[in-house]
Amino acid sequence: MNELIENMPSPESGLKPCFNPLNCVFFQKEFKDVDKTFDQLVMIALKIPRTKVLESNQNYWKGVCRSLIFRFPDDLEILKTGKVIQIKSASRYGGGDLGVNGTRVGRLLTALEKLNS
């Protein structure tokens, strides 16, 4: 079976927590129109430079975002579970990310806010 499908989180269990806060950011929030918000977040994520979609369905989206110079991979996940959306951005390698994952999640949320204002 495909490794991505086997490791895909279920809406019941949610995304795995960050084990290292120095190279990972986790965000979750309840939204009134969770379906619309999920679709908007995926649309925004697709516009992130150097991002390749690894998995996508009606509840879950996962992509790999690569850094500009060295092409370090960071995993970006968006999960819709009930009325809650979870977002996780985590570096695959290294003990720190110099704030890249926090900035990425912050930009996603800022772009979402602009779409809905």
Buried (B, 14 or more C-beta within 10 A) or exposed (E): EEEEEEEBBEBEEBBEEBEEEEBBBBBEEEBEEBEEBBBBBBEBBEEBEEBEEBBBEEBBBBBBBBBEEEEBBBBBBBBBBEEBBBBBBBBEEEEEBEEBBBEBBBEBBEBBEEEEE
